[in-house]
Amino acid sequence: MAQLHTIRERQEVPASRAASIAKGALFLVIGLAVLLHQIPETRYLMPDWLFGVHSLLILIGIYKGIKSNFSSISWLVLIIIGTMIGAHHFEIANANTIFLYGIPMGLIALGLFIIFNKR
């Protein structure tokens, strides 16, 4: 029985290590983006629309997804909300378009995710 327990522990270590690497890489990319945005000579590499509440919501959603192995639905909700808030920066949609089409489409995507989730 002790040998079986040891085999299970060995199988779980790579998954947690991969999650740690993904989380570390996410923070590394965020730090580099903020640093490039702060240096005047490289500010043009990081556009202003990238830094806002919408980006924070999307990043938190990605982090929660990695942390939960994309098994819960909270990460998807945060990414959808962040995307709808940030849509006005791309002149694709204004506030009326987001509320008329974005929210229903987000709810449809959420429903499809719940239906086809493997749990």
PDB file as gemmi writes it, atoms N, CA and C in Angstrom:
CRYST1    1.000    1.000    1.000  90.00  90.00  90.00 P 1                      
ATOM      1  N   MET A   1       0.821  -1.197   0.000  1.00  0.00           N  
ATOM      2  CA  MET A   1       0.000   0.000   0.000  1.00  0.00           C  
ATOM      3  C   MET A   1       0.866   1.263   0.000  1.00  0.00           C  
ATOM      4  N   ALA A   2       1.979   1.217   0.726  1.00  0.00           N  
ATOM      5  CA  ALA A   2       2.875   2.375   0.777  1.00  0.00           C  
ATOM      6  C   ALA A   2       3.483   2.646  -0.591  1.00  0.00           C  
ATOM      7  N   GLN A   3       3.748   1.588  -1.331  1.00  0.00           N  
ATOM      8  CA  GLN A   3       4.324   1.758  -2.654  1.00  0.00           C  
ATOM      9  C   GLN A   3       3.322   2.424  -3.603  1.00  0.00           C  
ATOM     10  N   LEU A   4       2.041   2.093  -3.492  1.00  0.00           N  
ATOM     11  CA  LEU A   4       0.999   2.713  -4.309  1.00  0.00           C  
ATOM     12  C   LEU A   4       0.896   4.197  -4.006  1.00  0.00           C  
ATOM     13  N   HIS A   5       0.991   4.551  -2.734  1.00  0.00           N  
ATOM     14  CA  HIS A   5       0.930   5.957  -2.325  1.00  0.00           C  
ATOM     15  C   HIS A   5       2.106   6.736  -2.931  1.00  0.00           C  
ATOM     16  N   THR A   6       3.293   6.131  -2.960  1.00  0.00           N  
ATOM     17  CA  THR A   6       4.468   6.781  -3.523  1.00  0.00           C  
ATOM     18  C   THR A   6       4.299   7.012  -5.023  1.00  0.00           C  
ATOM     19  N   ILE A   7       3.701   6.064  -5.729  1.00  0.00           N  
ATOM     20  CA  ILE A   7       3.471   6.215  -7.164  1.00  0.00           C  
ATOM     21  C   ILE A   7       2.511   7.366  -7.432  1.00  0.00           C  
ATOM     22  N   ARG A   8       1.477   7.497  -6.640  1.00  0.00           N  
ATOM     23  CA  ARG A   8       0.532   8.611  -6.808  1.00  0.00           C  
ATOM     24  C   ARG A   8       1.208   9.944  -6.576  1.00  0.00           C  
ATOM     25  N   GLU A   9       2.061  10.019  -5.555  1.00  0.00           N  
ATOM     26  CA  GLU A   9       2.760  11.275  -5.282  1.00  0.00           C  
ATOM     27  C   GLU A   9       3.650  11.661  -6.450  1.00  0.00           C  
ATOM     28  N   ARG A  10       4.310  10.693  -7.056  1.00  0.00           N  
ATOM     29  CA  ARG A  10       5.192  10.976  -8.188  1.00  0.00           C  
ATOM     30  C   ARG A  10       4.403  11.468  -9.395  1.00  0.00           C  
ATOM     31  N   GLN A  11       3.187  10.995  -9.579  1.00  0.00           N  
ATOM     32  CA  GLN A  11       2.381  11.423 -10.711  1.00  0.00           C  
ATOM     33  C   GLN A  11       1.838  12.823 -10.509  1.00  0.00           C  
ATOM     34  N   GLU A  12       1.611  13.253  -9.275  1.00  0.00           N  
ATOM     35  CA  GLU A  12       1.054  14.578  -9.008  1.00  0.00           C  
ATOM     36  C   GLU A  12       2.107  15.670  -9.072  1.00  0.00           C  
ATOM     37  N   VAL A  13       3.348  15.342  -8.841  1.00  0.00           N  
ATOM     38  CA  VAL A  13       4.402  16.352  -8.818  1.00  0.00           C  
ATOM     39  C   VAL A  13       4.566  17.056 -10.157  1.00  0.00           C  
ATOM     40  N   PRO A  14       4.627  16.362 -11.296  1.00  0.00           N  
ATOM     41  CA  PRO A  14       4.786  17.081 -12.560  1.00  0.00           C  
ATOM     42  C   PRO A  14       3.631  18.031 -12.868  1.00  0.00           C  
ATOM     43  N   ALA A  15       2.411  17.668 -12.509  1.00  0.00           N  
ATOM     44  CA  ALA A  15       1.274  18.549 -12.769  1.00  0.00           C  
ATOM     45  C   ALA A  15       1.391  19.824 -11.961  1.00  0.00           C  
ATOM     46  N   SER A  16       1.766  19.715 -10.694  1.00  0.00           N  
ATOM     47  CA  SER A  16       1.897  20.919  -9.878  1.00  0.00           C  
ATOM     48  C   SER A  16       3.103  21.739 -10.338  1.00  0.00           C  
ATOM     49  N   ARG A  17       4.137  21.084 -10.811  1.00  0.00           N  
ATOM     50  CA  ARG A  17       5.306  21.792 -11.325  1.00  0.00           C  
ATOM     51  C   ARG A  17       4.948  22.549 -12.604  1.00  0.00           C  
ATOM     52  N   ALA A  18       4.154  21.932 -13.460  1.00  0.00           N  
ATOM     53  CA  ALA A  18       3.722  22.604 -14.684  1.00  0.00           C  
ATOM     54  C   ALA A  18       2.860  23.814 -14.362  1.00  0.00           C  
ATOM     55  N   ALA A  19       2.004  23.685 -13.354  1.00  0.00           N  
ATOM     56  CA  ALA A  19       1.170  24.813 -12.942  1.00  0.00           C  
ATOM     57  C   ALA A  19       2.030  25.938 -12.374  1.00  0.00           C  
ATOM     58  N   SER A  20       3.056  25.580 -11.612  1.00  0.00           N  
ATOM     59  CA  SER A  20       3.957  26.597 -11.060  1.00  0.00           C  
ATOM     60  C   SER A  20       4.709  27.323 -12.167  1.00  0.00           C  
ATOM     61  N   ILE A  21       5.141  26.571 -13.167  1.00  0.00           N  
ATOM     62  CA  ILE A  21       5.844  27.190 -14.296  1.00  0.00           C  
ATOM     63  C   ILE A  21       4.908  28.124 -15.046  1.00  0.00           C  
ATOM     64  N   ALA A  22       3.658  27.716 -15.253  1.00  0.00           N  
ATOM     65  CA  ALA A  22       2.690  28.559 -15.964  1.00  0.00           C  
ATOM     66  C   ALA A  22       2.399  29.836 -15.182  1.00  0.00           C  
ATOM     67  N   LYS A  23       2.208  29.709 -13.881  1.00  0.00           N  
ATOM     68  CA  LYS A  23       1.956  30.895 -13.052  1.00  0.00           C  
ATOM     69  C   LYS A  23       3.158  31.832 -13.064  1.00  0.00           C  
ATOM     70  N   GLY A  24       4.351  31.257 -12.914  1.00  0.00           N  
ATOM     71  CA  GLY A  24       5.560  32.074 -12.943  1.00  0.00           C  
ATOM     72  C   GLY A  24       5.741  32.776 -14.273  1.00  0.00           C  
ATOM     73  N   ALA A  25       5.457  32.078 -15.361  1.00  0.00           N  
ATOM     74  CA  ALA A  25       5.572  32.679 -16.689  1.00  0.00           C  
ATOM     75  C   ALA A  25       4.566  33.811 -16.871  1.00  0.00           C  
ATOM     76  N   LEU A  26       3.368  33.641 -16.325  1.00  0.00           N  
ATOM     77  CA  LEU A  26       2.346  34.689 -16.413  1.00  0.00           C  
ATOM     78  C   LEU A  26       2.823  35.951 -15.708  1.00  0.00           C  
ATOM     79  N   PHE A  27       3.356  35.806 -14.495  1.00  0.00           N  
ATOM     80  CA  PHE A  27       3.854  36.973 -13.772  1.00  0.00           C  
ATOM     81  C   PHE A  27       5.080  37.569 -14.452  1.00  0.00           C  
ATOM     82  N   LEU A  28       5.912  36.742 -15.058  1.00  0.00           N  
ATOM     83  CA  LEU A  28       7.074  37.229 -15.788  1.00  0.00           C  
ATOM     84  C   LEU A  28       6.645  38.088 -16.975  1.00  0.00           C  
ATOM     85  N   VAL A  29       5.672  37.624 -17.731  1.00  0.00           N  
ATOM     86  CA  VAL A  29       5.171  38.377 -18.886  1.00  0.00           C  
ATOM     87  C   VAL A  29       4.531  39.689 -18.439  1.00  0.00           C  
ATOM     88  N   ILE A  30       3.749  39.647 -17.364  1.00  0.00           N  
ATOM     89  CA  ILE A  30       3.126  40.872 -16.852  1.00  0.00           C  
ATOM     90  C   ILE A  30       4.193  41.872 -16.424  1.00  0.00           C  
ATOM     91  N   GLY A  31       5.187  41.400 -15.692  1.00  0.00           N  
ATOM     92  CA  GLY A  31       6.263  42.284 -15.244  1.00  0.00           C  
ATOM     93  C   GLY A  31       7.026  42.900 -16.398  1.00  0.00           C  
ATOM     94  N   LEU A  32       7.323  42.105 -17.410  1.00  0.00           N  
ATOM     95  CA  LEU A  32       8.025  42.633 -18.580  1.00  0.00           C  
ATOM     96  C   LEU A  32       7.178  43.664 -19.332  1.00  0.00           C  
ATOM     97  N   ALA A  33       5.885  43.400 -19.439  1.00  0.00           N  
ATOM     98  CA  ALA A  33       5.004  44.344 -20.135  1.00  0.00           C  
ATOM     99  C   ALA A  33       4.940  45.675 -19.393  1.00  0.00           C  
ATOM    100  N   VAL A  34       4.815  45.613 -18.080  1.00  0.00           N  
ATOM    101  CA  VAL A  34       4.760  46.850 -17.286  1.00  0.00           C  
ATOM    102  C   VAL A  34       6.091  47.591 -17.373  1.00  0.00           C  
ATOM    103  N   LEU A  35       7.196  46.856 -17.310  1.00  0.00           N  
ATOM    104  CA  LEU A  35       8.510  47.491 -17.416  1.00  0.00           C  
ATOM    105  C   LEU A  35       8.682  48.173 -18.766  1.00  0.00           C  
ATOM    106  N   LEU A  36       8.316  47.506 -19.855  1.00  0.00           N  
ATOM    107  CA  LEU A  36       8.415  48.119 -21.183  1.00  0.00           C  
ATOM    108  C   LEU A  36       7.521  49.343 -21.305  1.00  0.00           C  
ATOM    109  N   HIS A  37       6.394  49.326 -20.628  1.00  0.00           N  
ATOM    110  CA  HIS A  37       5.479  50.471 -20.672  1.00  0.00           C  
ATOM    111  C   HIS A  37       6.025  51.646 -19.871  1.00  0.00           C  
ATOM    112  N   GLN A  38       6.813  51.385 -18.843  1.00  0.00           N  
ATOM    113  CA  GLN A  38       7.342  52.455 -17.988  1.00  0.00           C  
ATOM    114  C   GLN A  38       8.566  53.140 -18.589  1.00  0.00           C  
ATOM    115  N   ILE A  39       9.355  52.442 -19.360  1.00  0.00           N  
ATOM    116  CA  ILE A  39      10.563  53.018 -19.964  1.00  0.00           C  
ATOM    117  C   ILE A  39      10.148  53.860 -21.169  1.00  0.00           C  
ATOM    118  N   PRO A  40      10.479  55.150 -21.166  1.00  0.00           N  
ATOM    119  CA  PRO A  40      10.027  56.033 -22.259  1.00  0.00           C  
ATOM    120  C   PRO A  40      10.464  55.563 -23.658  1.00  0.00           C  
ATOM    121  N   GLU A  41      11.657  55.009 -23.799  1.00  0.00           N  
ATOM    122  CA  GLU A  41      12.145  54.597 -25.114  1.00  0.00           C  
ATOM    123  C   GLU A  41      11.397  53.379 -25.655  1.00  0.00           C  
ATOM    124  N   THR A  42      10.819  52.568 -24.800  1.00  0.00           N  
ATOM    125  CA  THR A  42      10.105  51.370 -25.241  1.00  0.00           C  
ATOM    126  C   THR A  42       8.606  51.447 -24.991  1.00  0.00           C  
ATOM    127  N   ARG A  43       8.118  52.597 -24.625  1.00  0.00           N  
ATOM    128  CA  ARG A  43       6.694  52.753 -24.326  1.00  0.00           C  
ATOM    129  C   ARG A  43       5.817  52.413 -25.536  1.00  0.00           C  
ATOM    130  N   TYR A  44       6.312  52.675 -26.736  1.00  0.00           N  
ATOM    131  CA  TYR A  44       5.528  52.403 -27.947  1.00  0.00           C  
ATOM    132  C   TYR A  44       5.276  50.908 -28.160  1.00  0.00           C  
ATOM    133  N   LEU A  45       6.088  50.051 -27.528  1.00  0.00           N  
ATOM    134  CA  LEU A  45       5.907  48.608 -27.676  1.00  0.00           C  
ATOM    135  C   LEU A  45       4.670  48.089 -26.937  1.00  0.00           C  
ATOM    136  N   MET A  46       4.274  48.804 -25.904  1.00  0.00           N  
ATOM    137  CA  MET A  46       3.114  48.408 -25.106  1.00  0.00           C  
ATOM    138  C   MET A  46       2.041  49.487 -25.238  1.00  0.00           C  
ATOM    139  N   PRO A  47       1.003  49.243 -26.012  1.00  0.00           N  
ATOM    140  CA  PRO A  47      -0.028  50.267 -26.210  1.00  0.00           C  
ATOM    141  C   PRO A  47      -0.787  50.564 -24.918  1.00  0.00           C  
ATOM    142  N   ASP A  48      -1.334  51.767 -24.848  1.00  0.00           N  
ATOM    143  CA  ASP A  48      -2.030  52.203 -23.638  1.00  0.00           C  
ATOM    144  C   ASP A  48      -3.286  51.384 -23.351  1.00  0.00           C  
ATOM    145  N   TRP A  49      -3.962  50.887 -24.383  1.00  0.00           N  
ATOM    146  CA  TRP A  49      -5.189  50.134 -24.148  1.00  0.00           C  
ATOM    147  C   TRP A  49      -4.924  48.816 -23.436  1.00  0.00           C  
ATOM    148  N   LEU A  50      -3.661  48.386 -23.421  1.00  0.00           N  
ATOM    149  CA  LEU A  50      -3.318  47.130 -22.772  1.00  0.00           C  
ATOM    150  C   LEU A  50      -3.370  47.226 -21.249  1.00  0.00           C  
ATOM    151  N   PHE A  51      -3.270  48.442 -20.721  1.00  0.00           N  
ATOM    152  CA  PHE A  51      -3.223  48.641 -19.279  1.00  0.00           C  
ATOM    153  C   PHE A  51      -4.537  49.238 -18.800  1.00  0.00           C  
ATOM    154  N   GLY A  52      -5.341  48.432 -18.168  1.00  0.00           N  
ATOM    155  CA  GLY A  52      -6.628  48.883 -17.654  1.00  0.00           C  
ATOM    156  C   GLY A  52      -7.292  47.785 -16.851  1.00  0.00           C  
ATOM    157  N   VAL A  53      -8.478  48.088 -16.388  1.00  0.00           N  
ATOM    158  CA  VAL A  53      -9.238  47.141 -15.577  1.00  0.00           C  
ATOM    159  C   VAL A  53      -9.577  45.900 -16.396  1.00  0.00           C  
ATOM    160  N   HIS A  54      -9.888  46.090 -17.673  1.00  0.00           N  
ATOM    161  CA  HIS A  54     -10.241  44.943 -18.513  1.00  0.00           C  
ATOM    162  C   HIS A  54      -9.083  43.953 -18.615  1.00  0.00           C  
ATOM    163  N   SER A  55      -7.856  44.453 -18.747  1.00  0.00           N  
ATOM    164  CA  SER A  55      -6.697  43.561 -18.810  1.00  0.00           C  
ATOM    165  C   SER A  55      -6.486  42.840 -17.493  1.00  0.00           C  
ATOM    166  N   LEU A  56      -6.721  43.542 -16.400  1.00  0.00           N  
ATOM    167  CA  LEU A  56      -6.591  42.919 -15.087  1.00  0.00           C  
ATOM    168  C   LEU A  56      -7.598  41.785 -14.914  1.00  0.00           C  
ATOM    169  N   LEU A  57      -8.829  42.006 -15.341  1.00  0.00           N  
ATOM    170  CA  LEU A  57      -9.842  40.950 -15.246  1.00  0.00           C  
ATOM    171  C   LEU A  57      -9.471  39.741 -16.107  1.00  0.00           C  
ATOM    172  N   ILE A  58      -8.972  39.990 -17.299  1.00  0.00           N  
ATOM    173  CA  ILE A  58      -8.574  38.895 -18.176  1.00  0.00           C  
ATOM    174  C   ILE A  58      -7.402  38.123 -17.572  1.00  0.00           C  
ATOM    175  N   LEU A  59      -6.426  38.838 -17.030  1.00  0.00           N  
ATOM    176  CA  LEU A  59      -5.287  38.163 -16.420  1.00  0.00           C  
ATOM    177  C   LEU A  59      -5.686  37.368 -15.183  1.00  0.00           C  
ATOM    178  N   ILE A  60      -6.577  37.916 -14.368  1.00  0.00           N  
ATOM    179  CA  ILE A  60      -7.064  37.166 -13.207  1.00  0.00           C  
ATOM    180  C   ILE A  60      -7.816  35.923 -13.677  1.00  0.00           C  
ATOM    181  N   GLY A  61      -8.584  36.052 -14.753  1.00  0.00           N  
ATOM    182  CA  GLY A  61      -9.284  34.903 -15.303  1.00  0.00           C  
ATOM    183  C   GLY A  61      -8.331  33.826 -15.788  1.00  0.00           C  
ATOM    184  N   ILE A  62      -7.258  34.227 -16.463  1.00  0.00           N  
ATOM    185  CA  ILE A  62      -6.260  33.258 -16.919  1.00  0.00           C  
ATOM    186  C   ILE A  62      -5.584  32.598 -15.727  1.00  0.00           C  
ATOM    187  N   TYR A  63      -5.244  33.395 -14.722  1.00  0.00           N  
ATOM    188  CA  TYR A  63      -4.600  32.850 -13.525  1.00  0.00           C  
ATOM    189  C   TYR A  63      -5.514  31.853 -12.814  1.00  0.00           C  
ATOM    190  N   LYS A  64      -6.787  32.213 -12.647  1.00  0.00           N  
ATOM    191  CA  LYS A  64      -7.730  31.295 -11.995  1.00  0.00           C  
ATOM    192  C   LYS A  64      -7.928  30.024 -12.811  1.00  0.00           C  
ATOM    193  N   GLY A  65      -7.914  30.161 -14.128  1.00  0.00           N  
ATOM    194  CA  GLY A  65      -8.039  28.988 -14.987  1.00  0.00           C  
ATOM    195  C   GLY A  65      -6.861  28.041 -14.836  1.00  0.00           C  
ATOM    196  N   ILE A  66      -5.659  28.611 -14.814  1.00  0.00           N  
ATOM    197  CA  ILE A  66      -4.473  27.779 -14.631  1.00  0.00           C  
ATOM    198  C   ILE A  66      -4.493  27.135 -13.248  1.00  0.00           C  
ATOM    199  N   LYS A  67      -4.868  27.921 -12.250  1.00  0.00           N  
ATOM    200  CA  LYS A  67      -4.876  27.415 -10.871  1.00  0.00           C  
ATOM    201  C   LYS A  67      -5.870  26.266 -10.702  1.00  0.00           C  
ATOM    202  N   SER A  68      -7.027  26.366 -11.339  1.00  0.00           N  
ATOM    203  CA  SER A  68      -8.058  25.326 -11.196  1.00  0.00           C  
ATOM    204  C   SER A  68      -8.011  24.303 -12.326  1.00  0.00           C  
ATOM    205  N   ASN A  69      -6.957  24.379 -13.159  1.00  0.00           N  
ATOM    206  CA  ASN A  69      -6.829  23.483 -14.310  1.00  0.00           C  
ATOM    207  C   ASN A  69      -8.030  23.621 -15.259  1.00  0.00           C  
ATOM    208  N   PHE A  70      -8.574  24.815 -15.328  1.00  0.00           N  
ATOM    209  CA  PHE A  70      -9.700  25.181 -16.180  1.00  0.00           C  
ATOM    210  C   PHE A  70     -10.926  24.303 -15.922  1.00  0.00           C  
ATOM    211  N   SER A  71     -11.084  23.869 -14.671  1.00  0.00           N  
ATOM    212  CA  SER A  71     -12.227  23.013 -14.343  1.00  0.00           C  
ATOM    213  C   SER A  71     -13.427  23.814 -13.833  1.00  0.00           C  
ATOM    214  N   SER A  72     -13.193  24.938 -13.187  1.00  0.00           N  
ATOM    215  CA  SER A  72     -14.321  25.754 -12.739  1.00  0.00           C  
ATOM    216  C   SER A  72     -14.709  26.713 -13.854  1.00  0.00           C  
ATOM    217  N   ILE A  73     -15.753  27.468 -13.634  1.00  0.00           N  
ATOM    218  CA  ILE A  73     -16.252  28.359 -14.677  1.00  0.00           C  
ATOM    219  C   ILE A  73     -15.922  29.826 -14.388  1.00  0.00           C  
ATOM    220  N   SER A  74     -15.412  30.110 -13.205  1.00  0.00           N  
ATOM    221  CA  SER A  74     -15.162  31.494 -12.812  1.00  0.00           C  
ATOM    222  C   SER A  74     -14.141  32.164 -13.722  1.00  0.00           C  
ATOM    223  N   TRP A  75     -13.165  31.434 -14.204  1.00  0.00           N  
ATOM    224  CA  TRP A  75     -12.162  32.025 -15.082  1.00  0.00           C  
ATOM    225  C   TRP A  75     -12.781  32.518 -16.381  1.00  0.00           C  
ATOM    226  N   LEU A  76     -13.734  31.763 -16.906  1.00  0.00           N  
ATOM    227  CA  LEU A  76     -14.381  32.138 -18.163  1.00  0.00           C  
ATOM    228  C   LEU A  76     -15.239  33.391 -17.985  1.00  0.00           C  
ATOM    229  N   VAL A  77     -15.921  33.485 -16.863  1.00  0.00           N  
ATOM    230  CA  VAL A  77     -16.749  34.662 -16.585  1.00  0.00           C  
ATOM    231  C   VAL A  77     -15.875  35.909 -16.520  1.00  0.00           C  
ATOM    232  N   LEU A  78     -14.735  35.823 -15.823  1.00  0.00           N  
ATOM    233  CA  LEU A  78     -13.840  36.978 -15.726  1.00  0.00           C  
ATOM    234  C   LEU A  78     -13.288  37.380 -17.091  1.00  0.00           C  
ATOM    235  N   ILE A  79     -12.940  36.417 -17.906  1.00  0.00           N  
ATOM    236  CA  ILE A  79     -12.411  36.736 -19.234  1.00  0.00           C  
ATOM    237  C   ILE A  79     -13.483  37.367 -20.115  1.00  0.00           C  
ATOM    238  N   ILE A  80     -14.698  36.876 -20.043  1.00  0.00           N  
ATOM    239  CA  ILE A  80     -15.790  37.453 -20.838  1.00  0.00           C  
ATOM    240  C   ILE A  80     -16.076  38.881 -20.394  1.00  0.00           C  
ATOM    241  N   ILE A  81     -16.147  39.117 -19.096  1.00  0.00           N  
ATOM    242  CA  ILE A  81     -16.400  40.479 -18.596  1.00  0.00           C  
ATOM    243  C   ILE A  81     -15.253  41.406 -18.992  1.00  0.00           C  
ATOM    244  N   GLY A  82     -14.019  40.959 -18.834  1.00  0.00           N  
ATOM    245  CA  GLY A  82     -12.870  41.779 -19.223  1.00  0.00           C  
ATOM    246  C   GLY A  82     -12.859  42.092 -20.708  1.00  0.00           C  
ATOM    247  N   THR A  83     -13.235  41.127 -21.520  1.00  0.00           N  
ATOM    248  CA  THR A  83     -13.288  41.339 -22.964  1.00  0.00           C  
ATOM    249  C   THR A  83     -14.369  42.342 -23.333  1.00  0.00           C  
ATOM    250  N   MET A  84     -15.523  42.245 -22.688  1.00  0.00           N  
ATOM    251  CA  MET A  84     -16.604  43.189 -23.001  1.00  0.00           C  
ATOM    252  C   MET A  84     -16.253  44.603 -22.544  1.00  0.00           C  
ATOM    253  N   ILE A  85     -15.582  44.733 -21.412  1.00  0.00           N  
ATOM    254  CA  ILE A  85     -15.178  46.064 -20.945  1.00  0.00           C  
ATOM    255  C   ILE A  85     -14.126  46.653 -21.885  1.00  0.00           C  
ATOM    256  N   GLY A  86     -13.200  45.825 -22.351  1.00  0.00           N  
ATOM    257  CA  GLY A  86     -12.123  46.316 -23.198  1.00  0.00           C  
ATOM    258  C   GLY A  86     -12.474  46.459 -24.663  1.00  0.00           C  
ATOM    259  N   ALA A  87     -13.656  46.041 -25.070  1.00  0.00           N  
ATOM    260  CA  ALA A  87     -14.023  46.078 -26.491  1.00  0.00           C  
ATOM    261  C   ALA A  87     -14.092  47.491 -27.052  1.00  0.00           C  
ATOM    262  N   HIS A  88     -14.342  48.484 -26.231  1.00  0.00           N  
ATOM    263  CA  HIS A  88     -14.459  49.849 -26.747  1.00  0.00           C  
ATOM    264  C   HIS A  88     -13.118  50.416 -27.204  1.00  0.00           C  
ATOM    265  N   HIS A  89     -11.999  49.837 -26.787  1.00  0.00           N  
ATOM    266  CA  HIS A  89     -10.688  50.317 -27.216  1.00  0.00           C  
ATOM    267  C   HIS A  89     -10.401  49.997 -28.679  1.00  0.00           C  
ATOM    268  N   PHE A  90     -11.066  49.016 -29.216  1.00  0.00           N  
ATOM    269  CA  PHE A  90     -10.786  48.593 -30.580  1.00  0.00           C  
ATOM    270  C   PHE A  90     -11.775  49.167 -31.586  1.00  0.00           C  
ATOM    271  N   GLU A  91     -12.669  50.008 -31.155  1.00  0.00           N  
ATOM    272  CA  GLU A  91     -13.699  50.620 -31.997  1.00  0.00           C  
ATOM    273  C   GLU A  91     -14.531  49.567 -32.716  1.00  0.00           C  
ATOM    274  N   ILE A  92     -14.590  48.383 -32.150  1.00  0.00           N  
ATOM    275  CA  ILE A  92     -15.455  47.336 -32.698  1.00  0.00           C  
ATOM    276  C   ILE A  92     -16.863  47.563 -32.194  1.00  0.00           C  
ATOM    277  N   ALA A  93     -16.930  47.963 -30.935  1.00  0.00           N  
ATOM    278  CA  ALA A  93     -18.238  48.069 -30.307  1.00  0.00           C  
ATOM    279  C   ALA A  93     -18.264  49.248 -29.356  1.00  0.00           C  
ATOM    280  N   ASN A  94     -19.403  49.881 -29.294  1.00  0.00           N  
ATOM    281  CA  ASN A  94     -19.608  50.899 -28.279  1.00  0.00           C  
ATOM    282  C   ASN A  94     -20.418  50.279 -27.136  1.00  0.00           C  
ATOM    283  N   ALA A  95     -20.778  51.072 -26.155  1.00  0.00           N  
ATOM    284  CA  ALA A  95     -21.484  50.524 -24.984  1.00  0.00           C  
ATOM    285  C   ALA A  95     -22.820  49.895 -25.358  1.00  0.00           C  
ATOM    286  N   ASN A  96     -23.550  50.519 -26.290  1.00  0.00           N  
ATOM    287  CA  ASN A  96     -24.838  49.950 -26.697  1.00  0.00           C  
ATOM    288  C   ASN A  96     -24.670  48.587 -27.362  1.00  0.00           C  
ATOM    289  N   THR A  97     -23.677  48.477 -28.230  1.00  0.00           N  
ATOM    290  CA  THR A  97     -23.450  47.206 -28.911  1.00  0.00           C  
ATOM    291  C   THR A  97     -23.056  46.118 -27.924  1.00  0.00           C  
ATOM    292  N   ILE A  98     -22.241  46.485 -26.947  1.00  0.00           N  
ATOM    293  CA  ILE A  98     -21.823  45.502 -25.943  1.00  0.00           C  
ATOM    294  C   ILE A  98     -23.031  44.994 -25.176  1.00  0.00           C  
ATOM    295  N   PHE A  99     -23.899  45.895 -24.758  1.00  0.00           N  
ATOM    296  CA  PHE A  99     -25.059  45.462 -23.980  1.00  0.00           C  
ATOM    297  C   PHE A  99     -26.096  44.749 -24.837  1.00  0.00           C  
ATOM    298  N   LEU A 100     -26.226  45.160 -26.102  1.00  0.00           N  
ATOM    299  CA  LEU A 100     -27.209  44.517 -26.974  1.00  0.00           C  
ATOM    300  C   LEU A 100     -26.774  43.134 -27.444  1.00  0.00           C  
ATOM    301  N   TYR A 101     -25.494  42.986 -27.771  1.00  0.00           N  
ATOM    302  CA  TYR A 101     -25.029  41.735 -28.359  1.00  0.00           C  
ATOM    303  C   TYR A 101     -23.995  40.998 -27.508  1.00  0.00           C  
ATOM    304  N   GLY A 102     -23.127  41.729 -26.841  1.00  0.00           N  
ATOM    305  CA  GLY A 102     -22.038  41.111 -26.094  1.00  0.00           C  
ATOM    306  C   GLY A 102     -22.493  40.292 -24.906  1.00  0.00           C  
ATOM    307  N   ILE A 103     -23.393  40.838 -24.117  1.00  0.00           N  
ATOM    308  CA  ILE A 103     -23.857  40.112 -22.935  1.00  0.00           C  
ATOM    309  C   ILE A 103     -24.625  38.853 -23.326  1.00  0.00           C  
ATOM    310  N   PRO A 104     -25.576  38.919 -24.270  1.00  0.00           N  
ATOM    311  CA  PRO A 104     -26.230  37.666 -24.672  1.00  0.00           C  
ATOM    312  C   PRO A 104     -25.267  36.642 -25.271  1.00  0.00           C  
ATOM    313  N   MET A 105     -24.304  37.108 -26.063  1.00  0.00           N  
ATOM    314  CA  MET A 105     -23.337  36.167 -26.627  1.00  0.00           C  
ATOM    315  C   MET A 105     -22.451  35.569 -25.541  1.00  0.00           C  
ATOM    316  N   GLY A 106     -22.107  36.370 -24.550  1.00  0.00           N  
ATOM    317  CA  GLY A 106     -21.344  35.854 -23.420  1.00  0.00           C  
ATOM    318  C   GLY A 106     -22.127  34.817 -22.636  1.00  0.00           C  
ATOM    319  N   LEU A 107     -23.408  35.068 -22.449  1.00  0.00           N  
ATOM    320  CA  LEU A 107     -24.251  34.090 -21.753  1.00  0.00           C  
ATOM    321  C   LEU A 107     -24.403  32.802 -22.560  1.00  0.00           C  
ATOM    322  N   ILE A 108     -24.489  32.935 -23.881  1.00  0.00           N  
ATOM    323  CA  ILE A 108     -24.570  31.752 -24.746  1.00  0.00           C  
ATOM    324  C   ILE A 108     -23.271  30.945 -24.633  1.00  0.00           C  
ATOM    325  N   ALA A 109     -22.131  31.629 -24.675  1.00  0.00           N  
ATOM    326  CA  ALA A 109     -20.843  30.940 -24.547  1.00  0.00           C  
ATOM    327  C   ALA A 109     -20.720  30.264 -23.182  1.00  0.00           C  
ATOM    328  N   LEU A 110     -21.179  30.938 -22.152  1.00  0.00           N  
ATOM    329  CA  LEU A 110     -21.162  30.364 -20.812  1.00  0.00           C  
ATOM    330  C   LEU A 110     -22.039  29.123 -20.742  1.00  0.00           C  
ATOM    331  N   GLY A 111     -23.219  29.181 -21.329  1.00  0.00           N  
ATOM    332  CA  GLY A 111     -24.124  28.031 -21.359  1.00  0.00           C  
ATOM    333  C   GLY A 111     -23.523  26.851 -22.109  1.00  0.00           C  
ATOM    334  N   LEU A 112     -22.883  27.135 -23.253  1.00  0.00           N  
ATOM    335  CA  LEU A 112     -22.239  26.061 -24.014  1.00  0.00           C  
ATOM    336  C   LEU A 112     -21.093  25.441 -23.232  1.00  0.00           C  
ATOM    337  N   PHE A 113     -20.363  26.284 -22.522  1.00  0.00           N  
ATOM    338  CA  PHE A 113     -19.268  25.762 -21.713  1.00  0.00           C  
ATOM    339  C   PHE A 113     -19.793  24.849 -20.606  1.00  0.00           C  
ATOM    340  N   ILE A 114     -20.864  25.259 -19.971  1.00  0.00           N  
ATOM    341  CA  ILE A 114     -21.450  24.433 -18.904  1.00  0.00           C  
ATOM    342  C   ILE A 114     -21.964  23.113 -19.471  1.00  0.00           C  
ATOM    343  N   ILE A 115     -22.605  23.166 -20.628  1.00  0.00           N  
ATOM    344  CA  ILE A 115     -23.160  21.952 -21.236  1.00  0.00           C  
ATOM    345  C   ILE A 115     -22.050  20.975 -21.638  1.00  0.00           C  
ATOM    346  N   PHE A 116     -21.009  21.468 -22.271  1.00  0.00           N  
ATOM    347  CA  PHE A 116     -19.978  20.589 -22.810  1.00  0.00           C  
ATOM    348  C   PHE A 116     -18.793  20.382 -21.875  1.00  0.00           C  
ATOM    349  N   ASN A 117     -18.873  20.895 -20.644  1.00  0.00           N  
ATOM    350  CA  ASN A 117     -17.835  20.665 -19.670  1.00  0.00           C  
ATOM    351  C   ASN A 117     -17.785  19.176 -19.334  1.00  0.00           C  
ATOM    352  N   LYS A 118     -16.619  18.620 -19.183  1.00  0.00           N  
ATOM    353  CA  LYS A 118     -16.455  17.182 -19.008  1.00  0.00           C  
ATOM    354  C   LYS A 118     -16.740  16.696 -17.585  1.00  0.00           C  
ATOM    355  N   ARG A 119     -17.131  17.590 -16.685  1.00  0.00           N  
ATOM    356  CA  ARG A 119     -17.428  17.146 -15.320  1.00  0.00           C  
ATOM    357  C   ARG A 119     -18.757  16.497 -15.267  1.00  0.00           C  
TER     358      ARG A 119                                                      
END                                                                             
